[in-house]
Amino acid sequence: MAEEIKKTEEQKPAKAEKKKEKKPGFFAKAKKFLKELKSEISKIVWPTPKQVLNNTLVVIAVVILSGIFIGLVDALFKFLAGLIV
């Protein structure tokens, strides 16, 4: 029984020390966030202007081809609906 009391008394200072440790404040967190953000942004590999132009042209071509395909399917369904009605 006496041993249990000694153990609990020994644990109390450890808990008190934990409470004394302060959590980082708002500005410390913001500073850490901005430092990590800068580090991550420096890792980004930006595309060259030639790659951007190429990708833009690919997207425009796919949009145009998709529009043509959807228009043809719509015309086909319109034609088939006209035959049925």
VEXVEX-837892 format. One record per residue: residue number from 1; y, x, z of N, C-alpha, C in turn; residue in three letters. Coordinates in nm, 4 decimals. Atoms other than C-alpha are relative to their C-alpha. Example, Ala and Ser with C-alpha at 12.3 -4.5 7.8 and 13.67 -1.06 7.14 Angstrom:
<roses>
<rose pos="1" n_y="-0.1190" n_x="0.0890" n_z="0.0000" ca_y="-0.4500" ca_x="1.2300" ca_z="0.7800" c_y="0.1200" c_x="0.0900" c_z="0.0000" code="Ala"/>
<rose pos="2" n_y="-0.1190" n_x="-0.0820" n_z="-0.0060" ca_y="-0.1060" ca_x="1.3670" ca_z="0.7140" c_y="0.1090" c_x="-0.0770" c_z="0.0730" code="Ser"/>
</roses>
This chain:
<roses>
<rose pos="1" n_y="-0.1181" n_x="0.0812" n_z="0.0000" ca_y="0.0000" ca_x="0.0000" ca_z="0.0000" c_y="0.1259" c_x="0.0865" c_z="0.0000" code="Met"/>
<rose pos="2" n_y="-0.1145" n_x="-0.0899" n_z="-0.0081" ca_y="0.2387" ca_x="0.2801" ca_z="0.0898" c_y="0.0184" c_x="0.0743" c_z="-0.1315" code="Ala"/>
<rose pos="3" n_y="-0.0083" n_x="-0.0691" n_z="0.1284" ca_y="0.1541" ca_x="0.4515" ca_z="-0.2367" c_y="0.0686" c_x="-0.0870" c_z="-0.1048" code="Glu"/>
<rose pos="4" n_y="-0.0618" n_x="0.0921" n_z="0.0956" ca_y="0.2580" ca_x="0.1428" ca_z="-0.4338" c_y="0.1498" c_x="-0.0049" c_z="0.0210" code="Glu"/>
<rose pos="5" n_y="-0.1431" n_x="0.0040" n_z="-0.0296" ca_y="0.5940" ca_x="0.1348" ca_z="-0.2570" c_y="0.0668" c_x="0.1269" c_z="-0.0512" code="Ile"/>
<rose pos="6" n_y="-0.0555" n_x="-0.1259" n_z="0.0479" ca_y="0.6509" ca_x="0.5025" ca_z="-0.3399" c_y="0.0117" c_x="-0.0011" c_z="-0.1521" code="Lys"/>
<rose pos="7" n_y="-0.0033" n_x="0.0042" n_z="0.1466" ca_y="0.5658" ca_x="0.4411" ca_z="-0.7041" c_y="0.1159" c_x="-0.0856" c_z="-0.0492" code="Lys"/>
<rose pos="8" n_y="-0.1089" n_x="0.0864" n_z="0.0420" ca_y="0.8128" ca_x="0.1553" ca_z="-0.7313" c_y="0.1347" c_x="0.0651" c_z="0.0275" code="Thr"/>
<rose pos="9" n_y="-0.1252" n_x="-0.0676" n_z="-0.0296" ca_y="1.0852" ca_x="0.3620" ca_z="-0.5647" c_y="0.0259" c_x="0.1111" c_z="-0.1013" code="Glu"/>
<rose pos="10" n_y="-0.0167" n_x="-0.1049" n_z="0.0993" ca_y="1.0206" ca_x="0.6427" ca_z="-0.8119" c_y="0.0390" c_x="-0.0585" c_z="-0.1358" code="Glu"/>
<rose pos="11" n_y="-0.0299" n_x="0.0617" n_z="0.1282" ca_y="1.0475" ca_x="0.4016" ca_z="-1.1053" c_y="0.1429" c_x="-0.0527" c_z="-0.0041" code="Gln"/>
<rose pos="12" n_y="-0.1345" n_x="0.0578" n_z="-0.0018" ca_y="1.3818" ca_x="0.2560" ca_z="-0.9972" c_y="0.1053" c_x="0.0938" c_z="-0.0582" code="Lys"/>
<rose pos="13" n_y="-0.1015" n_x="-0.0857" n_z="0.0597" ca_y="1.5912" ca_x="0.5650" ca_z="-1.0786" c_y="-0.0149" c_x="0.0109" c_z="-0.1518" code="Pro"/>
<rose pos="14" n_y="0.0210" n_x="-0.0078" n_z="0.1443" ca_y="1.4339" ca_x="0.5781" ca_z="-1.4239" c_y="0.0630" c_x="-0.1213" c_z="-0.0684" code="Ala"/>
<rose pos="15" n_y="-0.0602" n_x="0.1204" n_z="0.0577" ca_y="1.5421" ca_x="0.2199" ca_z="-1.4884" c_y="0.1513" c_x="0.0088" c_z="0.0068" code="Lys"/>
<rose pos="16" n_y="-0.1445" n_x="-0.0122" n_z="-0.0145" ca_y="1.8909" ca_x="0.2939" ca_z="-1.3596" c_y="0.0558" c_x="0.0955" c_z="-0.1055" code="Ala"/>
<rose pos="17" n_y="-0.0453" n_x="-0.0940" n_z="0.1017" ca_y="1.9192" ca_x="0.5905" ca_z="-1.5957" c_y="0.0038" c_x="-0.0658" c_z="-0.1368" code="Glu"/>
<rose pos="18" n_y="0.0009" n_x="0.0695" n_z="0.1285" ca_y="1.8254" ca_x="0.3693" ca_z="-1.8867" c_y="0.1216" c_x="-0.0906" c_z="-0.0126" code="Lys"/>
<rose pos="19" n_y="-0.1152" n_x="0.0906" n_z="0.0045" ca_y="2.0996" ca_x="0.1241" ca_z="-1.7948" c_y="0.1293" c_x="0.0775" c_z="-0.0186" code="Lys"/>
<rose pos="20" n_y="-0.1212" n_x="-0.0790" n_z="0.0120" ca_y="2.3562" ca_x="0.4051" ca_z="-1.7771" c_y="0.0243" c_x="0.0452" c_z="-0.1427" code="Lys"/>
<rose pos="21" n_y="-0.0158" n_x="-0.0396" n_z="0.1395" ca_y="2.2874" ca_x="0.5035" ca_z="-2.1376" c_y="0.0695" c_x="-0.1121" c_z="-0.0747" code="Glu"/>
<rose pos="22" n_y="-0.0765" n_x="0.1023" n_z="0.0703" ca_y="2.5462" ca_x="0.3224" ca_z="-2.3445" c_y="-0.0500" c_x="-0.0136" c_z="-0.1431" code="Lys"/>
<rose pos="23" n_y="0.0325" n_x="0.0247" n_z="0.1399" ca_y="2.4642" ca_x="0.1634" ca_z="-2.6744" c_y="0.1221" c_x="0.0381" c_z="-0.0825" code="Lys"/>
<rose pos="24" n_y="-0.1159" n_x="-0.0370" n_z="0.0820" ca_y="2.6805" ca_x="0.2814" ca_z="-2.9629" c_y="0.0874" c_x="-0.1223" c_z="-0.0255" code="Pro"/>
<rose pos="25" n_y="-0.0948" n_x="0.1090" n_z="0.0203" ca_y="2.9928" ca_x="0.0717" ca_z="-3.0057" c_y="0.0150" c_x="-0.0357" c_z="-0.1465" code="Gly"/>
<rose pos="26" n_y="-0.0224" n_x="0.0505" n_z="0.1357" ca_y="3.1193" ca_x="-0.1068" ca_z="-3.3120" c_y="0.0446" c_x="0.1109" c_z="-0.0940" code="Phe"/>
<rose pos="27" n_y="-0.0532" n_x="-0.1036" n_z="0.0872" ca_y="3.3147" ca_x="0.1877" ca_z="-3.4499" c_y="-0.1014" c_x="0.1115" c_z="-0.0230" code="Phe"/>
<rose pos="28" n_y="0.1044" n_x="-0.1010" n_z="0.0176" ca_y="3.0272" ca_x="0.4305" ca_z="-3.3913" c_y="-0.1033" c_x="-0.0487" c_z="-0.1013" code="Ala"/>
<rose pos="29" n_y="0.0950" n_x="0.0572" n_z="0.0962" ca_y="2.7935" ca_x="0.1971" ca_z="-3.5798" c_y="0.0597" c_x="-0.0009" c_z="-0.1406" code="Lys"/>
<rose pos="30" n_y="-0.0664" n_x="0.0040" n_z="0.1304" ca_y="3.0478" ca_x="0.1563" ca_z="-3.8606" c_y="0.0060" c_x="0.1397" c_z="-0.0606" code="Ala"/>
<rose pos="31" n_y="-0.0065" n_x="-0.1372" n_z="0.0486" ca_y="3.0910" ca_x="0.5340" ca_z="-3.8872" c_y="-0.1368" c_x="0.0460" c_z="-0.0501" code="Lys"/>
<rose pos="32" n_y="0.1354" n_x="-0.0377" n_z="0.0397" ca_y="2.7143" ca_x="0.5844" ca_z="-3.9010" c_y="-0.0377" c_x="-0.0695" c_z="-0.1313" code="Lys"/>
<rose pos="33" n_y="0.0304" n_x="0.0752" n_z="0.1218" ca_y="2.6813" ca_x="0.3110" ca_z="-4.1647" c_y="0.0678" c_x="0.0623" c_z="-0.1215" code="Phe"/>
<rose pos="34" n_y="-0.0732" n_x="-0.0562" n_z="0.1122" ca_y="2.9505" ca_x="0.4627" ca_z="-4.3851" c_y="-0.0535" c_x="0.1380" c_z="-0.0388" code="Leu"/>
<rose pos="35" n_y="0.0565" n_x="-0.1313" n_z="0.0286" ca_y="2.7998" ca_x="0.8102" ca_z="-4.3532" c_y="-0.1313" c_x="-0.0150" c_z="-0.0774" code="Lys"/>
<rose pos="36" n_y="0.1267" n_x="0.0239" n_z="0.0694" ca_y="2.4567" ca_x="0.6773" ca_z="-4.4578" c_y="0.0240" c_x="-0.0575" c_z="-0.1395" code="Glu"/>
<rose pos="37" n_y="-0.0337" n_x="0.0580" n_z="0.1299" ca_y="2.6162" ca_x="0.4761" ca_z="-4.7388" c_y="0.0414" c_x="0.1090" c_z="-0.0978" code="Leu"/>
<rose pos="38" n_y="-0.0446" n_x="-0.1102" n_z="0.0855" ca_y="2.7853" ca_x="0.7876" ca_z="-4.8765" c_y="-0.1192" c_x="0.0842" c_z="-0.0438" code="Lys"/>
<rose pos="39" n_y="0.1189" n_x="-0.0786" n_z="0.0314" ca_y="2.4546" ca_x="0.9730" ca_z="-4.8602" c_y="-0.0850" c_x="-0.0708" c_z="-0.1055" code="Ser"/>
<rose pos="40" n_y="0.0821" n_x="0.0753" n_z="0.0954" ca_y="2.2704" ca_x="0.6971" ca_z="-5.0481" c_y="0.0673" c_x="-0.0087" c_z="-0.1369" code="Glu"/>
<rose pos="41" n_y="-0.0708" n_x="0.0109" n_z="0.1282" ca_y="2.5401" ca_x="0.6600" ca_z="-5.3146" c_y="-0.0087" c_x="0.1309" c_z="-0.0766" code="Ile"/>
<rose pos="42" n_y="0.0091" n_x="-0.1281" n_z="0.0690" ca_y="2.5209" ca_x="1.0317" ca_z="-5.3872" c_y="-0.1361" c_x="0.0193" c_z="-0.0667" code="Ser"/>
<rose pos="43" n_y="0.1334" n_x="-0.0099" n_z="0.0580" ca_y="2.1515" ca_x="0.9832" ca_z="-5.4729" c_y="-0.0153" c_x="-0.0812" c_z="-0.1290" code="Lys"/>
<rose pos="44" n_y="0.0090" n_x="0.0872" n_z="0.1170" ca_y="2.2234" ca_x="0.7296" ca_z="-5.7485" c_y="0.0120" c_x="0.0829" c_z="-0.1274" code="Ile"/>
<rose pos="45" n_y="-0.0074" n_x="-0.0638" n_z="0.1312" ca_y="2.1573" ca_x="0.8467" ca_z="-6.1041" c_y="0.0621" c_x="-0.1031" c_z="-0.0939" code="Val"/>
<rose pos="46" n_y="-0.0713" n_x="0.0947" n_z="0.0834" ca_y="2.4158" ca_x="0.6720" ca_z="-6.3163" c_y="-0.0398" c_x="0.0195" c_z="-0.1461" code="Trp"/>
<rose pos="47" n_y="0.0365" n_x="-0.0130" n_z="0.1422" ca_y="2.3310" ca_x="0.5952" ca_z="-6.6818" c_y="0.1162" c_x="0.0594" c_z="-0.0803" code="Pro"/>
<rose pos="48" n_y="-0.1022" n_x="-0.0555" n_z="0.0890" ca_y="2.5127" ca_x="0.7752" ca_z="-6.9597" c_y="0.0593" c_x="-0.1144" c_z="-0.0829" code="Thr"/>
<rose pos="49" n_y="-0.0580" n_x="0.1050" n_z="0.0851" ca_y="2.7484" ca_x="0.5764" ca_z="-7.1846" c_y="-0.0920" c_x="-0.0384" c_z="-0.1165" code="Pro"/>
<rose pos="50" n_y="0.0920" n_x="0.0296" n_z="0.1101" ca_y="2.4895" ca_x="0.6051" ca_z="-7.4640" c_y="-0.1109" c_x="-0.0939" c_z="0.0470" code="Lys"/>
<rose pos="51" n_y="0.1044" n_x="0.0870" n_z="-0.0552" ca_y="2.2218" ca_x="0.4468" ca_z="-7.2406" c_y="0.0541" c_x="-0.1405" c_z="0.0244" code="Gln"/>
<rose pos="52" n_y="-0.0609" n_x="0.1309" n_z="-0.0257" ca_y="2.4607" ca_x="0.1672" ca_z="-7.1414" c_y="0.0153" c_x="-0.0771" c_z="-0.1303" code="Val"/>
<rose pos="53" n_y="-0.0163" n_x="0.0651" n_z="0.1297" ca_y="2.5407" ca_x="0.0910" ca_z="-7.5059" c_y="-0.1342" c_x="-0.0463" c_z="-0.0547" code="Leu"/>
<rose pos="54" n_y="0.1334" n_x="0.0343" n_z="0.0503" ca_y="2.1722" ca_x="0.0961" ca_z="-7.6014" c_y="-0.0558" c_x="-0.1214" c_z="0.0748" code="Asn"/>
<rose pos="55" n_y="0.0516" n_x="0.1127" n_z="-0.0792" ca_y="2.0740" ca_x="-0.1360" ca_z="-7.3157" c_y="0.0771" c_x="-0.1282" c_z="-0.0285" code="Asn"/>
<rose pos="56" n_y="-0.0815" n_x="0.1178" n_z="0.0319" ca_y="2.3625" ca_x="-0.3711" ca_z="-7.3967" c_y="-0.0428" c_x="-0.0605" c_z="-0.1330" code="Thr"/>
<rose pos="57" n_y="0.0431" n_x="0.0490" n_z="0.1316" ca_y="2.2537" ca_x="-0.3949" ca_z="-7.7598" c_y="-0.1377" c_x="-0.0657" c_z="0.0078" code="Leu"/>
<rose pos="58" n_y="0.1328" n_x="0.0596" n_z="-0.0165" ca_y="1.8948" ca_x="-0.4652" ca_z="-7.6550" c_y="0.0126" c_x="-0.1389" c_z="0.0624" code="Val"/>
<rose pos="59" n_y="-0.0174" n_x="0.1305" n_z="-0.0661" ca_y="2.0078" ca_x="-0.7475" ca_z="-7.4258" c_y="0.0586" c_x="-0.1010" c_z="-0.0976" code="Val"/>
<rose pos="60" n_y="-0.0613" n_x="0.0920" n_z="0.0972" ca_y="2.2277" ca_x="-0.9016" ca_z="-7.6968" c_y="-0.1027" c_x="-0.0431" c_z="-0.1045" code="Ile"/>
<rose pos="61" n_y="0.1023" n_x="0.0326" n_z="0.0997" ca_y="1.9414" ca_x="-0.8846" ca_z="-7.9500" c_y="-0.1028" c_x="-0.0978" c_z="0.0568" code="Ala"/>
<rose pos="62" n_y="0.0999" n_x="0.0892" n_z="-0.0617" ca_y="1.6955" ca_x="-1.0492" ca_z="-7.7089" c_y="0.0590" c_x="-0.1394" c_z="0.0200" code="Val"/>
<rose pos="63" n_y="-0.0638" n_x="0.1313" n_z="-0.0193" ca_y="1.9438" ca_x="-1.3279" ca_z="-7.6306" c_y="0.0086" c_x="-0.0738" c_z="-0.1333" code="Val"/>
<rose pos="64" n_y="-0.0106" n_x="0.0635" n_z="0.1324" ca_y="2.0016" ca_x="-1.3954" ca_z="-8.0019" c_y="-0.1376" c_x="-0.0461" c_z="-0.0488" code="Ile"/>
<rose pos="65" n_y="0.1350" n_x="0.0386" n_z="0.0433" ca_y="1.6280" ca_x="-1.3939" ca_z="-8.0826" c_y="-0.0550" c_x="-0.1160" c_z="0.0822" code="Leu"/>
<rose pos="66" n_y="0.0448" n_x="0.1121" n_z="-0.0839" ca_y="1.5557" ca_x="-1.6226" ca_z="-7.7877" c_y="0.0671" c_x="-0.1295" c_z="-0.0423" code="Ser"/>
<rose pos="67" n_y="-0.0730" n_x="0.1195" n_z="0.0457" ca_y="1.8240" ca_x="-1.8637" ca_z="-7.9070" c_y="-0.0552" c_x="-0.0534" c_z="-0.1307" code="Gly"/>
<rose pos="68" n_y="0.0579" n_x="0.0415" n_z="0.1286" ca_y="1.6795" ca_x="-1.8683" ca_z="-8.2574" c_y="-0.1369" c_x="-0.0647" c_z="0.0222" code="Ile"/>
<rose pos="69" n_y="0.1329" n_x="0.0544" n_z="-0.0274" ca_y="1.3268" ca_x="-1.9267" ca_z="-8.1244" c_y="0.0100" c_x="-0.1389" c_z="0.0626" code="Phe"/>
<rose pos="70" n_y="-0.0150" n_x="0.1306" n_z="-0.0661" ca_y="1.4369" ca_x="-2.2111" ca_z="-7.8959" c_y="0.0537" c_x="-0.1033" c_z="-0.0988" code="Ile"/>
<rose pos="71" n_y="-0.0532" n_x="0.0916" n_z="0.1018" ca_y="1.6379" ca_x="-2.3653" ca_z="-8.1845" c_y="-0.1077" c_x="-0.0445" c_z="-0.0971" code="Gly"/>
<rose pos="72" n_y="0.1082" n_x="0.0357" n_z="0.0920" ca_y="1.3350" ca_x="-2.3529" ca_z="-8.4149" c_y="-0.1010" c_x="-0.0936" c_z="0.0658" code="Leu"/>
<rose pos="73" n_y="0.0934" n_x="0.0877" n_z="-0.0713" ca_y="1.1053" ca_x="-2.5062" ca_z="-8.1527" c_y="0.0619" c_x="-0.1388" c_z="0.0175" code="Val"/>
<rose pos="74" n_y="-0.0689" n_x="0.1281" n_z="-0.0153" ca_y="1.3644" ca_x="-2.7786" ca_z="-8.0908" c_y="-0.0008" c_x="-0.0766" c_z="-0.1330" code="Asp"/>
<rose pos="75" n_y="-0.0001" n_x="0.0660" n_z="0.1317" ca_y="1.3901" ca_x="-2.8519" ca_z="-8.4652" c_y="-0.1406" c_x="-0.0506" c_z="-0.0344" code="Ala"/>
<rose pos="76" n_y="0.1370" n_x="0.0420" n_z="0.0251" ca_y="1.0101" ca_x="-2.8663" ca_z="-8.4902" c_y="-0.0335" c_x="-0.1266" c_z="0.0789" code="Leu"/>
<rose pos="77" n_y="0.0274" n_x="0.1185" n_z="-0.0822" ca_y="0.9842" ca_x="-3.1130" ca_z="-8.2019" c_y="0.0792" c_x="-0.1210" c_z="-0.0491" code="Phe"/>
<rose pos="78" n_y="-0.0823" n_x="0.1098" n_z="0.0541" ca_y="1.2665" ca_x="-3.3203" ca_z="-8.3503" c_y="-0.0653" c_x="-0.0581" c_z="-0.1258" code="Lys"/>
<rose pos="79" n_y="0.0671" n_x="0.0430" n_z="0.1230" ca_y="1.0854" ca_x="-3.3311" ca_z="-8.6831" c_y="-0.1268" c_x="-0.0794" c_z="0.0335" code="Phe"/>
<rose pos="80" n_y="0.1244" n_x="0.0691" n_z="-0.0394" ca_y="0.7522" ca_x="-3.4277" ca_z="-8.5173" c_y="0.0306" c_x="-0.1340" c_z="0.0660" code="Leu"/>
<rose pos="81" n_y="-0.0370" n_x="0.1261" n_z="-0.0625" ca_y="0.9250" ca_x="-3.6944" ca_z="-8.3077" c_y="0.0446" c_x="-0.0998" c_z="-0.1066" code="Ala"/>
<rose pos="82" n_y="-0.0427" n_x="0.0873" n_z="0.1102" ca_y="1.0793" ca_x="-3.8348" ca_z="-8.6288" c_y="-0.1181" c_x="-0.0564" c_z="-0.0773" code="Gly"/>
<rose pos="83" n_y="0.1195" n_x="0.0489" n_z="0.0696" ca_y="0.7339" ca_x="-3.8623" ca_z="-8.7870" c_y="-0.0702" c_x="-0.1084" c_z="0.0823" code="Leu"/>
<rose pos="84" n_y="0.0687" n_x="0.0951" n_z="-0.0873" ca_y="0.5952" ca_x="-4.0485" ca_z="-8.4860" c_y="0.0778" c_x="-0.1319" c_z="0.0099" code="Ile"/>
<rose pos="85" n_y="-0.0816" n_x="0.1212" n_z="-0.0191" ca_y="0.8827" ca_x="-4.2935" ca_z="-8.4485" c_y="0.0304" c_x="-0.0582" c_z="-0.1309" code="Val"/>
</roses>
